[in-house]
Amino acid sequence: MKARIAIIGAGMGGLAAAVALRGFGFEVRVYEQAERFTRLGAGIQMSPNAMRGLRGLGLESAVRRRAFQPRTWSNRDGSSGAMKFELPLGRDAEDRYGAPYLQMHRGDLHEALLSAVPAAAVIRGKQLVEAAAAGGVRLCFADATTKEVNLVVGADGLHSRIREILLGAEAPVATGRVAYRATFLAALLRYPVGECTKCWGVDRHIVIYYTTANRDELYFVTSLPDAAWVSESWSVTGEMAVVREAFAGFHDEVREVLRACPKVHRWAILERVPLETWSERWMRRRISRRR
Ligand SMILES: Cc1cc2nc3c(=O)[nH]c(=O)nc-3n(C[C@H](O)[C@H](O)[C@H](O)COP(=O)(O)OP(=O)(O)OC[C@H]3O[C@@H](n4cnc5c(N)ncnc54)[C@H](O)[C@@H]3O)c2cc1C
């Protein structure tokens, strides 16, 4: 009999796990709390090791078609714009690491992963509230339905309920820094900017890159000190005026990007303390409880 596997969360991790496990012949269902998926504004850098993973999942060409391949990663001084060092990417990185370094919209990566899982295997509007050992695992959802499976994979993000059930409640650690992030039409710029640039200030930086093969979309993400802000959510927006002010002393290209950008998301950067184990502790706990 094939093992029945439930994956909680249809984000990047959950969908990638679903594609891989289905490839090994397992019966997989992904349970996602959201009712629908939207192309929310953020870029993602796909390093060669990530691209090797996507190659293994059969998604390399789909991702290459949409993504932008920068020739270099430029590191510049924030205020003067002077080049600090330039990392060769493009063909150089591909020859060296056997896979490309790409940049893309997270929504496009998500769509590519989603396209590799049958629609019926991704069940939306299913928020996991409880999981308990019951031969295999019994899952309970917010809509009062239950499911019994042989194995459950927790891919439910930073505020993981599965992690809480396995290991107990533990709040994420606030880094005291905030990321403002936005994707917007590159046509709003008065002139084209560098392909991929990180501009370094004393206590802040901004990363700017194109996210589409035809360069019609630009992305930026900041890291700024802000100890008071701890909300980590896709729906929380910020003020462009605040971001412009924070980078007012940066060079022209940064100011042009921030001038052109119409709206922005504000995202506290949170961390998790690394775990000793991802599964054994739960097994031990469950086993010792049964004794
Ligand atoms: C500012 C910033 C920049 C980043 N840049 C990069 C980058 O350039 N390259 C890179 O590789 N990584 C980057 N990362 C990291 C990357 O975004 C994350 O590692 C990745 O998104 C995590 O994926 P995930 O599938 O684990 O979680 P998520 O993408 O958060 O997905 C979790 C899913 O689980 C669902 N869910 C949650 N709880 C439940 C529940 N109880 N029941 C059912 N469903 C549930 C959620 O709705 C969501 O769909 C960045 C992160 C940040 C914050």
The ligand as an SDF file (V2000), in Angstrom:
LIG
                    3D

 53 58  0  0  0  0  0  0  0  0999 V2000
   12.5300   39.7500    3.1120 C   0  0  0  0  0  0  0  0  0  0  0  0
   12.7350   38.3180    2.6730 C   0  0  0  0  0  0  0  0  0  0  0  0
   13.4520   38.0690    1.5060 C   0  0  0  0  0  0  0  0  0  0  0  0
   13.6910   36.7310    1.1070 C   0  0  0  0  0  0  0  0  0  0  0  0
   14.3880   36.5020   -0.0250 N   0  0  0  0  0  0  0  0  0  0  0  0
   14.6550   35.2320   -0.4190 C   0  0  0  0  0  0  0  0  0  0  0  0
   15.3830   34.9560   -1.6160 C   0  0  0  0  0  0  0  0  0  0  0  0
   15.7830   35.8760   -2.3440 O   0  0  0  0  0  0  0  0  0  0  0  0
   15.6410   33.6490   -1.9550 N   0  0  0  0  0  0  0  0  0  0  0  0
   15.1850   32.6100   -1.1680 C   0  0  0  0  0  0  0  0  0  0  0  0
   15.4270   31.4420   -1.5160 O   0  0  0  0  0  0  0  0  0  0  0  0
   14.4860   32.8450   -0.0430 N   0  0  0  0  0  0  0  0  0  0  0  0
   14.2110   34.1130    0.3540 C   0  0  0  0  0  0  0  0  0  0  0  0
   13.5070   34.3500    1.4940 N   0  0  0  0  0  0  0  0  0  0  0  0
   13.0670   33.1840    2.2960 C   0  0  0  0  0  0  0  0  0  0  0  0
   11.8710   32.5030    1.6630 C   0  0  0  0  0  0  0  0  0  0  0  0
   10.9150   33.4800    1.3110 O   0  0  0  0  0  0  0  0  0  0  0  0
   11.2520   31.5230    2.6560 C   0  0  0  0  0  0  0  0  0  0  0  0
   12.2560   30.6490    3.1070 O   0  0  0  0  0  0  0  0  0  0  0  0
   10.1490   30.7130    2.0060 C   0  0  0  0  0  0  0  0  0  0  0  0
    9.1250   31.5220    1.4870 O   0  0  0  0  0  0  0  0  0  0  0  0
    9.5510   29.7940    3.0320 C   0  0  0  0  0  0  0  0  0  0  0  0
    8.6300   28.9460    2.3430 O   0  0  0  0  0  0  0  0  0  0  0  0
    7.6670   28.0070    3.1170 P   0  0  0  0  0  0  0  0  0  0  0  0
    6.9530   27.1760    2.1030 O   0  0  0  0  0  0  0  0  0  0  0  0
    8.4070   27.3210    4.2140 O   0  0  0  0  0  0  0  0  0  0  0  0
    6.6440   28.9850    3.8610 O   0  0  0  0  0  0  0  0  0  0  0  0
    5.5700   29.9990    3.2200 P   0  0  0  0  0  0  0  0  0  0  0  0
    5.9340   30.4230    1.8440 O   0  0  0  0  0  0  0  0  0  0  0  0
    5.3400   31.0120    4.2850 O   0  0  0  0  0  0  0  0  0  0  0  0
    4.2760   29.0660    3.0890 O   0  0  0  0  0  0  0  0  0  0  0  0
    3.5770   28.5850    4.1970 C   0  0  0  0  0  0  0  0  0  0  0  0
    2.1720   28.2400    3.7040 C   0  0  0  0  0  0  0  0  0  0  0  0
    1.4990   27.5640    4.7410 O   0  0  0  0  0  0  0  0  0  0  0  0
    0.1770   28.0510    4.8560 C   0  0  0  0  0  0  0  0  0  0  0  0
   -0.2550   27.7930    6.2370 N   0  0  0  0  0  0  0  0  0  0  0  0
    0.2120   28.3820    7.3580 C   0  0  0  0  0  0  0  0  0  0  0  0
   -0.4090   27.8670    8.4500 N   0  0  0  0  0  0  0  0  0  0  0  0
   -1.3000   26.9410    7.9870 C   0  0  0  0  0  0  0  0  0  0  0  0
   -2.2260   26.0640    8.6350 C   0  0  0  0  0  0  0  0  0  0  0  0
   -2.3720   26.0320    9.9670 N   0  0  0  0  0  0  0  0  0  0  0  0
   -2.9720   25.2510    7.8590 N   0  0  0  0  0  0  0  0  0  0  0  0
   -2.8380   25.2420    6.5000 C   0  0  0  0  0  0  0  0  0  0  0  0
   -1.9800   26.0670    5.8380 N   0  0  0  0  0  0  0  0  0  0  0  0
   -1.2090   26.8850    6.5700 C   0  0  0  0  0  0  0  0  0  0  0  0
    0.3160   29.5400    4.5240 C   0  0  0  0  0  0  0  0  0  0  0  0
   -0.9190   30.1120    4.1370 O   0  0  0  0  0  0  0  0  0  0  0  0
    1.3220   29.4920    3.3800 C   0  0  0  0  0  0  0  0  0  0  0  0
    0.7070   29.3230    2.1300 O   0  0  0  0  0  0  0  0  0  0  0  0
   13.2090   35.6550    1.9000 C   0  0  0  0  0  0  0  0  0  0  0  0
   12.4630   35.9110    3.0440 C   0  0  0  0  0  0  0  0  0  0  0  0
   12.2090   37.2420    3.4250 C   0  0  0  0  0  0  0  0  0  0  0  0
   11.3870   37.4990    4.6770 C   0  0  0  0  0  0  0  0  0  0  0  0
  1  2  1  0
  2  3  1  0
  2 52  2  0
  3  4  2  0
  4  5  1  0
  4 50  1  0
  5  6  2  0
  6  7  1  0
  6 13  1  0
  7  8  2  0
  7  9  1  0
  9 10  1  0
 10 11  2  0
 10 12  1  0
 12 13  2  0
 13 14  1  0
 14 15  1  0
 14 50  1  0
 15 16  1  0
 16 17  1  0
 16 18  1  0
 18 19  1  0
 18 20  1  0
 20 21  1  0
 20 22  1  0
 22 23  1  0
 23 24  1  0
 24 25  2  0
 24 26  1  0
 24 27  1  0
 27 28  1  0
 28 29  2  0
 28 30  1  0
 28 31  1  0
 31 32  1  0
 32 33  1  0
 33 34  1  0
 33 48  1  0
 34 35  1  0
 35 36  1  0
 35 46  1  0
 36 37  1  0
 36 45  1  0
 37 38  2  0
 38 39  1  0
 39 40  1  0
 39 45  2  0
 40 41  1  0
 40 42  2  0
 42 43  1  0
 43 44  2  0
 44 45  1  0
 46 47  1  0
 46 48  1  0
 48 49  1  0
 50 51  2  0
 51 52  1  0
 52 53  1  0
M  END
$$$$
